[in-house]
Amino acid sequence: MRKFVIHTLLAAVLAATVTTTACQKGDPNALETHVKKLDDAEARAEAFNQLERIVSGIATDPDDTARRDKFAETVLPKFEEIYSEDEVAPYREQMLNMALLMKRPEAVGIWTKAIEIDGSAEGHKQALLALQGIREAKAKAAAEPIVAQFVKLTESPSKDMGAGQEGALRYEMARTLGEIQAKVAVEPLVAALEQPEEKQPKPVYKAAIDALGQIGDPAAVDALIAVQFAVADAPGTQSIGERAVRALGAIGEPAVPKLLETMAGNNTKVNDLAAKKNVDVQIVQQSAVRILGVIGSPKATAALVAYMPQKDCGGDEEVDLDSLEDFDQGSAVGLRAFSANALGFIADPAAVEALCHCRNATHNPGDLWEIISALGRTGGDDAYACMEKIVTTGFYDPEEAVNSDFKYQVRWEGARWLVLSAPPAKAGAIKAAIEGNDPKVKEEVEKLGWMKGVAVLEECKEDVACYEKVMMDSTKSWFEREVGAFNFARMSKPGDIAAAAKLAKAFKTRDAGARINIAWLTAKVAAGTPCPECAEALEGVMKSEELTKDASMQGAWLTARQSIAKVTSGGGGAAPAPAEEAEK
């Protein structure tokens, strides 16, 4: 009995000792256990390592919200408290990496400390980590501190000119301000666009342009128009000029008045900049015309129609060119092509009459093809009626055609746009227009497969689900899918982002022209409503083809990037009224 009592007492003492020791050491998997040790110089290194271990585990489980909250409540305040202490300097990168993994906006305290540039290599690296964390966490509260540092570096860029990393900090700051859509950043970003080229690396201009597009403030419009002519850059889908076009497209309808002023040749600021670079004012005007098409707002329709040369346009009647004073038809062809292209991407039925009236002006593919594609994109009864005239009576001037065999090329190639313009009820009329045509036209239409598109109209009629099925079917020809996409888009309500996302997912077709249309239709259906899923789908196709893309897809990629900018920020103008409303 005595022996049993002694053993029992001993066990109790040992248990108490173990419990006391465990309480002193704390739970090794609890964040607060290690936070307490951060003030102890001897225990600090191990405490950071243990915190890093725990955080790495939490980061792999997106559903572990309890410990993520605990990190924000317990760890981040301590990090902010000690971050600037000299003895903690060796651990700053660890703190920033943990904050990055957790993606908590509450880390803004250490992030704003980290972006205070001291010119050191360590400070540079830590600032980049902090900016990445701010983006990942969408920490909008960091906007003003970033702006303050961005302004300092813009005015005194010496701390951002390390070999091989010239402008890296300003680039990342501008990028971050765009992603958190910081309205407070508009003025300093505009100021960055106005910096002399020798003072600022081109990537900084590009990041500032992208950011202004993401923020979407109309105050940036003038600077975005001007930078295309102020800063020289090699052409390409990611050039300064193309980025400015995308940014203006993202701002959307509020940019229209200044672009109309530029199109009219009255933007003296931009005209003066262009003159210094030996760029003709007409190039400036044509740039504005193109951007109006990218924006897609019908508020520009009337001005674009007025800008489009029409003195030589007579509809069915031939115009006596000799009777026209001070008229250069060669110049008119180019201007008409630019105008018609923009009107096509606006797709406002109000422009159909003027476009159709110019169909016989030159019989030159330079402007006629843009008129045809504009009518095709616009669609509706009036556009179809004009397209039917072109496909049944149109021809290319023998002097413009390769040889006499190509006189009616406009008919067989235009038949694609005839089908795309057609309401479903016009399927029979399309067949009649082709059947009664020149034998060469019938032969080429059959080869090109346009009648497959007519079959889609006959099968689906007014059934939007049927068009969706065709559009999404990768076993169908690219033209069948394009016909499906146009009719699906026309039957969808503006702002229907679910429909827009379906269009974006159909982007991967085999034809570059069809891709242009599907990318354009995606943003058109989104109609000013942000659609992250649309952007993700379009970007996904381009990323998957990055190593295999060819030059023929450049136009499709440009249009896709324009649409991504619009569906990311929600810009892009309002949708034009349906044909019947426009007629009223």
C-alpha positions as CSV (number, residue, x, y, z in Angstrom):
1,M,0.0,0.0,0.0
2,R,2.8,2.4,0.9
3,K,4.7,1.6,-2.3
4,F,1.6,2.3,-4.3
5,V,1.1,5.7,-2.7
6,I,4.7,6.7,-3.3
7,H,4.4,5.8,-7.0
8,T,1.2,7.7,-7.3
9,L,2.7,10.8,-5.7
10,L,5.8,10.5,-8.0
11,A,3.6,10.3,-11.1
12,A,1.6,13.3,-10.0
13,V,4.8,15.4,-9.5
14,L,6.2,14.3,-12.9
15,A,2.9,15.2,-14.6
16,A,2.9,18.6,-12.9
17,T,6.5,19.2,-14.0
18,V,5.7,18.3,-17.6
19,T,2.6,20.5,-17.7
20,T,4.5,23.4,-16.2
21,T,7.4,23.0,-18.7
22,A,4.9,22.8,-21.6
23,C,3.2,26.0,-20.4
24,Q,6.5,27.8,-20.3
25,K,7.5,26.7,-23.8
26,G,4.0,27.1,-25.3
27,D,2.4,25.4,-28.2
28,P,5.1,25.1,-31.0
29,N,2.4,25.4,-33.6
30,A,0.8,28.5,-32.2
31,L,1.7,31.8,-33.8
32,E,1.6,33.7,-30.5
33,T,4.2,31.3,-28.9
34,H,6.9,32.7,-31.3
35,V,5.6,36.3,-31.4
36,K,6.5,36.6,-27.7
37,K,10.1,35.7,-28.5
38,L,10.7,38.4,-31.1
39,D,11.9,40.9,-28.5
40,D,14.5,38.4,-27.2
41,A,17.7,38.9,-29.2
42,E,18.9,35.3,-28.5
43,A,15.6,33.6,-29.4
44,R,14.7,35.9,-32.3
45,A,16.2,34.0,-35.2
46,E,14.5,30.7,-34.1
47,A,11.3,32.6,-33.5
48,F,11.3,33.9,-37.1
49,N,12.1,30.5,-38.5
50,Q,9.2,28.9,-36.6
51,L,6.8,31.6,-37.7
52,E,7.9,31.1,-41.3
53,R,7.3,27.3,-40.9
54,I,3.8,27.9,-39.5
55,V,2.9,30.5,-42.1
56,S,4.1,28.3,-45.0
57,G,1.7,25.6,-43.8
58,I,-1.2,28.1,-43.4
59,A,-0.6,29.4,-47.0
60,T,-1.2,25.9,-48.5
61,D,-4.7,25.8,-47.0
62,P,-6.9,28.6,-48.3
63,D,-9.8,27.5,-46.0
64,D,-7.7,28.0,-42.8
65,T,-9.3,31.4,-42.2
66,A,-9.0,31.2,-38.4
67,R,-5.2,31.1,-38.4
68,R,-5.0,33.7,-41.2
69,D,-7.1,36.0,-39.0
70,K,-4.8,35.1,-36.0
71,F,-1.8,36.1,-38.2
72,A,-3.4,39.5,-38.9
73,E,-4.3,40.1,-35.3
74,T,-1.2,38.8,-33.6
75,V,1.8,38.7,-35.9
76,L,1.4,41.7,-38.2
77,P,1.1,44.3,-35.4
78,K,4.4,43.0,-33.9
79,F,6.1,43.0,-37.3
80,E,5.0,46.7,-37.8
81,E,6.3,47.6,-34.3
82,I,9.8,46.1,-34.8
83,Y,10.3,46.5,-38.6
84,S,12.3,49.7,-38.4
85,E,14.6,48.6,-35.6
86,D,18.2,48.2,-36.7
87,E,18.7,44.9,-34.8
88,V,15.7,43.4,-36.8
89,A,17.1,44.4,-40.2
90,P,18.4,40.9,-41.0
91,Y,14.8,39.6,-40.7
92,R,12.9,42.1,-42.8
93,E,12.9,40.0,-45.9
94,Q,11.4,37.1,-43.8
95,M,8.7,39.4,-42.5
96,L,7.8,40.6,-46.0
97,N,7.8,37.1,-47.4
98,M,5.4,36.0,-44.7
99,A,3.1,39.0,-45.3
100,L,3.2,38.1,-49.1
101,L,2.1,34.5,-48.4
102,M,-0.8,35.6,-46.2
103,K,-2.1,38.2,-48.6
104,R,-3.6,40.3,-45.8
105,P,-4.2,44.0,-46.3
106,E,-3.5,44.5,-42.6
107,A,0.2,44.1,-43.6
108,V,0.1,47.6,-45.0
109,G,2.0,48.9,-42.0
110,I,5.2,47.0,-42.8
111,W,4.7,47.4,-46.6
112,T,4.6,51.2,-46.3
113,K,7.8,51.1,-44.2
114,A,9.5,48.8,-46.8
115,I,8.8,51.1,-49.8
116,E,10.7,54.0,-48.2
117,I,13.7,53.9,-50.5
118,D,17.2,54.2,-49.0
119,G,19.2,53.5,-52.1
120,S,20.6,50.2,-50.8
121,A,20.3,46.9,-52.7
122,E,18.5,45.3,-49.7
123,G,16.1,48.2,-49.6
124,H,15.4,47.9,-53.3
125,K,14.7,44.2,-53.0
126,Q,12.4,44.7,-49.9
127,A,10.5,47.5,-51.7
128,L,9.8,45.1,-54.6
129,L,8.6,42.4,-52.2
130,A,6.3,44.9,-50.5
131,L,4.8,46.2,-53.7
132,Q,4.1,42.6,-54.7
133,G,2.4,42.0,-51.4
134,I,0.3,45.1,-51.8
135,R,-0.9,43.9,-55.2
136,E,-1.7,40.4,-54.0
137,A,-3.6,41.7,-51.0
138,K,-5.3,44.6,-52.9
139,A,-4.2,46.8,-50.0
140,K,-5.8,50.1,-51.2
141,A,-4.6,51.8,-48.0
142,A,-1.1,51.8,-49.4
143,A,-2.0,54.1,-52.2
144,E,-0.9,57.4,-50.7
145,P,2.5,56.1,-49.4
146,I,3.2,54.6,-52.8
147,V,2.3,57.8,-54.5
148,A,4.7,59.8,-52.2
149,Q,7.6,57.5,-53.0
150,F,6.7,57.5,-56.7
151,V,6.8,61.3,-56.8
152,K,10.1,61.3,-55.1
153,L,11.7,58.9,-57.6
154,T,10.1,60.7,-60.5
155,E,11.7,64.0,-59.4
156,S,15.0,62.4,-58.3
157,P,15.4,59.1,-60.1
158,S,19.0,58.4,-58.9
159,K,17.8,55.8,-56.4
160,D,16.0,53.9,-59.1
161,M,18.7,53.6,-61.7
162,G,20.7,50.5,-60.6
163,A,22.5,48.7,-63.3
164,G,20.2,46.4,-65.1
165,Q,17.2,47.6,-63.1
166,E,16.7,51.1,-64.3
167,G,13.3,52.3,-63.3
168,A,12.3,49.0,-61.7
169,L,10.9,50.6,-58.6
170,R,8.8,53.2,-60.5
171,Y,7.6,50.5,-62.9
172,E,6.4,48.3,-60.0
173,M,4.9,51.3,-58.1
174,A,2.9,52.4,-61.2
175,R,1.8,48.8,-61.8
176,T,0.7,48.5,-58.2
177,L,-1.2,51.8,-58.2
178,G,-3.1,50.6,-61.3
179,E,-4.0,47.2,-59.8
180,I,-5.4,48.8,-56.7
181,Q,-7.1,51.5,-58.9
182,A,-5.7,54.3,-56.8
183,K,-7.5,57.5,-57.9
184,V,-5.0,59.5,-55.9
185,A,-2.3,58.4,-58.3
186,V,-3.7,60.0,-61.5
187,E,-1.9,63.3,-61.2
188,P,1.6,61.8,-60.5
189,L,1.1,59.1,-63.2
190,V,0.2,61.8,-65.7
191,A,3.3,63.7,-64.7
192,A,5.3,60.6,-65.3
193,L,4.0,60.5,-68.9
194,E,5.2,64.0,-69.4
195,Q,8.8,63.3,-68.3
196,P,11.6,63.7,-70.9
197,E,12.6,60.5,-72.5
198,E,16.2,60.8,-71.4
199,K,15.1,60.9,-67.8
200,Q,12.8,57.9,-67.6
201,P,13.1,54.4,-69.0
202,K,10.4,53.3,-71.4
203,P,9.0,50.5,-69.1
204,V,8.0,53.3,-66.6
205,Y,5.9,55.0,-69.3
206,K,4.3,51.7,-70.1
207,A,3.4,50.9,-66.5
208,A,2.0,54.4,-66.0
209,I,-0.2,54.1,-69.1
210,D,-1.5,50.7,-68.1
211,A,-2.2,52.1,-64.6
212,L,-4.2,55.1,-65.9
213,G,-6.3,52.7,-68.0
214,Q,-7.0,50.5,-65.0
215,I,-7.9,53.5,-62.8
216,G,-10.2,54.9,-65.6
217,D,-10.1,58.6,-64.7
218,P,-11.0,60.9,-67.6
219,A,-8.4,63.4,-66.3
220,A,-5.7,61.2,-67.9
221,V,-7.2,61.4,-71.4
222,D,-5.1,64.3,-72.8
223,A,-1.9,62.8,-71.5
224,L,-2.7,59.4,-73.0
225,I,-3.4,60.9,-76.4
226,A,-0.2,62.9,-76.2
227,V,2.2,60.2,-75.1
228,Q,1.7,58.3,-78.4
229,F,3.5,61.1,-80.1
230,A,5.8,62.4,-77.3
231,V,7.7,59.2,-76.7
232,A,9.3,57.2,-79.5
233,D,8.9,53.4,-79.3
234,A,9.2,50.4,-81.5
235,P,5.9,49.2,-83.0
236,G,4.3,46.1,-81.5
237,T,1.4,44.8,-79.4
238,Q,3.0,46.0,-76.2
239,S,4.3,49.4,-77.5
240,I,3.7,52.7,-75.8
241,G,1.2,53.6,-78.6
242,E,-0.8,50.4,-78.3
243,R,-0.9,50.6,-74.5
244,A,-2.2,54.1,-74.8
245,V,-4.9,52.9,-77.2
246,R,-5.9,50.2,-74.7
247,A,-5.9,52.6,-71.8
248,L,-8.2,55.1,-73.6
249,G,-10.4,52.2,-74.6
250,A,-10.6,51.2,-70.9
251,I,-11.6,54.8,-69.9
252,G,-14.3,54.5,-72.5
253,E,-17.0,57.0,-73.3
254,P,-15.6,59.9,-71.1
255,A,-12.6,60.0,-73.5
256,V,-14.8,60.7,-76.6
257,P,-15.0,64.5,-76.4
258,K,-11.2,65.0,-76.4
259,L,-10.7,62.4,-79.1
260,L,-13.3,64.1,-81.3
261,E,-11.4,67.4,-80.8
262,T,-8.2,65.6,-81.8
263,M,-9.9,64.0,-84.8
264,A,-11.0,67.5,-85.9
265,G,-7.4,68.7,-85.8
266,N,-8.1,71.1,-82.9
267,N,-6.0,69.4,-80.1
268,T,-3.2,72.0,-80.3
269,K,-1.1,70.4,-77.5
270,V,-0.9,67.1,-79.3
271,N,-0.5,68.7,-82.7
272,D,2.5,70.7,-81.4
273,L,4.1,67.5,-79.9
274,A,3.6,65.7,-83.2
275,A,5.1,68.5,-85.2
276,K,8.3,68.4,-83.0
277,K,8.5,64.7,-83.9
278,N,7.8,65.4,-87.6
279,V,4.5,63.6,-87.5
280,D,1.8,65.0,-89.8
281,V,-1.4,66.2,-88.1
282,Q,-3.4,63.8,-90.3
283,I,-1.7,60.9,-88.6
284,V,-2.8,62.4,-85.2
285,Q,-6.3,62.6,-86.5
286,Q,-6.3,59.0,-87.8
287,S,-5.0,57.8,-84.5
288,A,-8.0,59.5,-82.8
289,V,-10.4,57.9,-85.3
290,R,-9.0,54.4,-84.6
291,I,-9.3,54.9,-80.8
292,L,-12.9,56.0,-81.1
293,G,-13.5,52.7,-82.8
294,V,-11.8,50.8,-80.0
295,I,-13.9,52.7,-77.4
296,G,-17.0,51.7,-79.4
297,S,-19.3,54.5,-78.2
298,P,-22.2,55.6,-80.5
299,K,-21.7,59.1,-79.2
300,A,-18.9,59.3,-81.8
301,T,-21.0,58.1,-84.7
302,A,-22.2,61.4,-86.1
303,A,-18.8,63.0,-86.0
304,L,-17.1,60.0,-87.6
305,V,-19.7,60.0,-90.4
306,A,-19.1,63.7,-91.0
307,Y,-15.3,63.1,-91.0
308,M,-15.6,60.3,-93.6
309,P,-15.1,61.7,-97.1
310,Q,-18.3,61.4,-99.1
311,K,-18.1,63.9,-102.0
312,D,-17.5,61.0,-104.4
313,C,-20.3,58.8,-102.9
314,G,-23.5,58.5,-104.9
315,G,-25.0,55.2,-103.9
316,D,-26.4,53.6,-107.1
317,E,-25.5,56.7,-109.1
318,E,-22.1,57.4,-110.5
319,V,-20.4,60.7,-109.4
320,D,-18.5,62.9,-111.9
321,L,-15.1,63.3,-110.2
322,D,-14.1,66.0,-112.6
323,S,-16.9,68.2,-111.3
324,L,-15.5,68.0,-107.7
325,E,-13.3,70.9,-106.8
326,D,-10.3,70.5,-104.6
327,F,-11.0,66.8,-104.1
328,D,-8.2,64.2,-103.9
329,Q,-9.8,60.8,-104.2
330,G,-6.5,59.0,-103.4
331,S,-6.5,60.8,-100.0
332,A,-10.2,60.1,-99.6
333,V,-9.7,56.4,-99.9
334,G,-7.4,56.3,-96.9
335,L,-9.6,58.5,-94.7
336,R,-12.7,56.7,-95.6
337,A,-11.0,53.4,-94.7
338,F,-10.1,54.6,-91.3
339,S,-13.5,56.0,-90.7
340,A,-15.4,52.9,-91.9
341,N,-13.2,50.7,-89.8
342,A,-14.0,52.7,-86.6
343,L,-17.7,52.8,-87.5
344,G,-17.7,49.0,-87.9
345,F,-16.3,48.5,-84.4
346,I,-18.9,50.9,-83.0
347,A,-21.5,49.0,-84.9
348,D,-24.1,51.7,-84.7
349,P,-27.0,51.2,-87.1
350,A,-27.1,55.0,-87.6
351,A,-24.0,54.8,-89.7
352,V,-25.3,52.2,-92.2
353,E,-26.8,54.8,-94.6
354,A,-23.6,56.7,-95.1
355,L,-21.5,53.5,-95.4
356,C,-23.8,52.1,-98.0
357,H,-23.9,55.3,-99.9
358,C,-20.1,55.1,-100.4
359,R,-20.0,51.4,-101.6
360,N,-19.5,52.4,-105.3
361,A,-17.3,55.4,-104.8
362,T,-14.0,53.8,-105.9
363,H,-14.4,50.0,-106.3
364,N,-11.1,50.0,-104.5
365,P,-10.5,47.3,-101.9
366,G,-8.6,49.9,-99.8
367,D,-11.9,51.5,-98.6
368,L,-14.6,49.2,-100.0
369,W,-13.4,46.3,-97.8
370,E,-13.6,48.4,-94.7
371,I,-17.1,49.5,-95.6
372,I,-18.1,45.8,-96.1
373,S,-16.7,44.6,-92.8
374,A,-18.3,47.6,-91.0
375,L,-21.7,46.7,-92.5
376,G,-21.1,43.0,-91.5
377,R,-20.2,43.9,-87.9
378,T,-23.2,46.2,-87.6
379,G,-25.8,43.8,-88.9
380,G,-29.5,44.2,-89.1
381,D,-32.0,44.5,-92.0
382,D,-30.5,47.7,-93.5
383,A,-26.9,46.5,-93.3
384,Y,-27.9,43.2,-94.8
385,A,-29.8,44.9,-97.7
386,C,-26.7,46.9,-98.6
387,M,-24.5,43.8,-98.3
388,E,-26.8,42.0,-100.6
389,K,-26.4,44.7,-103.2
390,I,-22.6,44.5,-102.9
391,V,-22.5,40.7,-103.2
392,T,-24.8,40.7,-106.3
393,T,-23.6,43.8,-108.2
394,G,-20.3,44.9,-106.7
395,F,-16.9,44.6,-108.4
396,Y,-13.3,45.8,-108.1
397,D,-11.9,48.3,-110.5
398,P,-9.9,46.4,-113.1
399,E,-7.0,48.6,-112.4
400,E,-7.1,47.6,-108.7
401,A,-7.7,43.9,-109.2
402,V,-4.8,41.4,-109.7
403,N,-6.4,40.4,-113.0
404,S,-9.8,40.0,-114.6
405,D,-10.5,36.8,-112.7
406,F,-10.5,38.8,-109.5
407,K,-13.1,41.4,-110.7
408,Y,-15.7,39.8,-108.5
409,Q,-13.5,38.9,-105.6
410,V,-15.4,41.5,-103.5
411,R,-18.5,39.4,-104.0
412,W,-17.1,36.0,-102.9
413,E,-15.1,37.4,-100.0
414,G,-17.9,39.8,-99.1
415,A,-20.3,36.9,-98.9
416,R,-18.7,36.1,-95.5
417,W,-19.9,39.5,-94.2
418,L,-23.2,39.1,-95.9
419,V,-23.8,36.0,-93.8
420,L,-22.5,37.7,-90.6
421,S,-24.7,40.7,-91.2
422,A,-27.9,38.7,-91.8
423,P,-30.8,38.3,-89.4
424,P,-31.6,34.5,-89.3
425,A,-34.7,35.0,-91.4
426,K,-32.5,36.1,-94.3
427,A,-31.0,32.6,-94.9
428,G,-33.1,32.0,-97.9
429,A,-32.3,35.4,-99.4
430,I,-28.6,34.7,-99.0
431,K,-29.0,31.4,-100.9
432,A,-30.8,33.2,-103.7
433,A,-28.1,36.0,-103.9
434,I,-25.4,33.4,-104.3
435,E,-27.3,31.1,-106.7
436,G,-28.1,33.9,-109.1
437,N,-24.5,35.1,-109.1
438,D,-21.6,34.8,-111.5
439,P,-20.3,31.2,-111.8
440,K,-16.9,32.1,-110.5
441,V,-18.5,33.7,-107.4
442,K,-20.6,30.6,-106.7
443,E,-17.5,28.4,-107.1
444,E,-15.4,30.5,-104.7
445,V,-18.2,30.8,-102.1
446,E,-18.5,27.0,-102.1
447,K,-14.7,26.6,-101.7
448,L,-14.6,29.1,-98.8
449,G,-17.3,27.4,-96.9
450,W,-19.6,30.4,-96.4
451,M,-22.7,28.3,-97.0
452,K,-22.0,26.4,-93.8
453,G,-22.7,29.6,-92.0
454,V,-26.1,29.8,-93.8
455,A,-26.8,26.3,-92.6
456,V,-26.2,27.5,-89.0
457,L,-28.8,30.3,-89.5
458,E,-31.3,27.8,-90.9
459,E,-30.7,25.4,-88.0
460,C,-30.7,27.8,-85.1
461,K,-33.2,30.5,-86.3
462,E,-34.0,32.5,-83.2
463,D,-32.6,30.0,-80.7
464,V,-29.8,31.6,-78.7
465,A,-28.9,28.3,-77.0
466,C,-28.4,26.7,-80.4
467,Y,-26.0,29.5,-81.5
468,E,-24.1,29.1,-78.2
469,K,-23.7,25.4,-78.8
470,V,-22.3,26.0,-82.3
471,M,-20.0,28.8,-81.1
472,M,-18.5,26.5,-78.4
473,D,-18.1,23.4,-80.6
474,S,-14.5,23.1,-81.5
475,T,-15.3,20.4,-84.1
476,K,-17.2,23.0,-86.2
477,S,-15.5,25.1,-88.8
478,W,-14.2,28.5,-87.7
479,F,-16.8,30.2,-89.8
480,E,-19.7,28.3,-88.3
481,R,-18.5,29.2,-84.9
482,E,-18.1,32.9,-86.0
483,V,-21.7,32.9,-87.2
484,G,-22.7,31.4,-83.9
485,A,-20.8,34.0,-82.0
486,F,-22.3,37.0,-83.9
487,N,-25.9,35.8,-83.4
488,F,-25.3,34.7,-79.8
489,A,-23.9,38.2,-79.1
490,R,-26.8,40.0,-80.8
491,M,-29.3,38.0,-78.8
492,S,-27.5,38.7,-75.5
493,K,-28.3,41.7,-73.4
494,P,-25.6,44.4,-73.0
495,G,-23.9,43.9,-69.6
496,D,-24.6,40.2,-69.5
497,I,-21.1,39.1,-68.3
498,A,-22.0,35.4,-68.3
499,A,-22.7,35.7,-72.0
500,A,-19.5,37.8,-72.5
501,A,-17.5,35.1,-70.7
502,K,-18.9,32.4,-73.0
503,L,-17.8,34.5,-76.0
504,A,-14.3,34.9,-74.5
505,K,-14.0,31.1,-74.1
506,A,-14.8,30.7,-77.8
507,F,-11.8,33.0,-78.7
508,K,-9.6,30.0,-79.7
509,T,-10.7,29.6,-83.3
510,R,-8.4,28.8,-86.2
511,D,-8.9,32.0,-88.1
512,A,-7.3,35.3,-87.1
513,G,-10.3,37.4,-88.5
514,A,-12.8,35.3,-86.5
515,R,-10.7,35.8,-83.4
516,I,-10.7,39.6,-83.9
517,N,-14.5,39.5,-84.0
518,I,-15.0,37.2,-81.0
519,A,-12.6,39.3,-78.9
520,W,-14.4,42.4,-79.9
521,L,-17.9,40.9,-79.3
522,T,-16.7,39.9,-75.8
523,A,-16.2,43.5,-74.7
524,K,-19.2,44.7,-76.7
525,V,-21.6,42.3,-74.8
526,A,-19.9,43.2,-71.5
527,A,-20.8,46.8,-72.3
528,G,-19.0,48.6,-69.6
529,T,-19.4,45.9,-66.9
530,P,-16.2,44.4,-65.5
531,C,-15.8,40.8,-66.4
532,P,-12.7,39.1,-64.8
533,E,-13.6,35.8,-66.3
534,C,-13.6,37.3,-69.8
535,A,-10.1,38.7,-69.3
536,E,-8.9,35.4,-67.8
537,A,-10.2,33.4,-70.8
538,L,-8.7,35.7,-73.4
539,E,-5.4,36.0,-71.6
540,G,-5.3,32.2,-71.2
541,V,-5.4,31.6,-74.9
542,M,-2.6,34.1,-75.6
543,K,-0.4,32.7,-72.9
544,S,-0.9,29.1,-74.2
545,E,0.2,30.2,-77.6
546,E,3.0,32.6,-76.6
547,L,5.7,30.3,-78.0
548,T,3.9,29.3,-81.2
549,K,2.1,32.5,-82.3
550,D,2.6,33.7,-85.8
551,A,2.4,37.2,-87.4
552,S,-1.1,36.5,-88.8
553,M,-2.5,36.6,-85.3
554,Q,-1.2,40.0,-84.4
555,G,-4.5,41.8,-85.1
556,A,-6.3,39.2,-83.0
557,W,-3.9,39.7,-80.1
558,L,-4.2,43.5,-80.4
559,T,-8.0,43.3,-80.3
560,A,-7.9,40.7,-77.4
561,R,-5.7,43.0,-75.3
562,Q,-8.0,46.0,-76.0
563,S,-11.0,43.9,-74.9
564,I,-9.1,42.7,-71.8
565,A,-8.4,46.3,-70.8
566,K,-12.1,47.2,-71.3
567,V,-13.5,44.2,-69.3
568,T,-10.9,44.7,-66.6
569,S,-11.8,48.3,-65.9
570,G,-15.4,48.2,-67.2
571,G,-14.7,50.9,-69.8
572,G,-15.7,50.8,-73.4
573,G,-18.7,53.0,-73.9
574,A,-22.3,52.2,-74.1
575,A,-23.8,49.7,-76.5
576,P,-25.5,51.2,-79.6
577,A,-29.2,51.0,-79.8
578,P,-30.7,48.1,-81.8
579,A,-31.5,48.8,-85.4
580,E,-35.3,49.2,-84.8
581,E,-34.7,51.7,-82.0
582,A,-32.2,53.7,-84.1
583,E,-34.8,54.0,-86.9
584,K,-37.3,55.4,-84.4
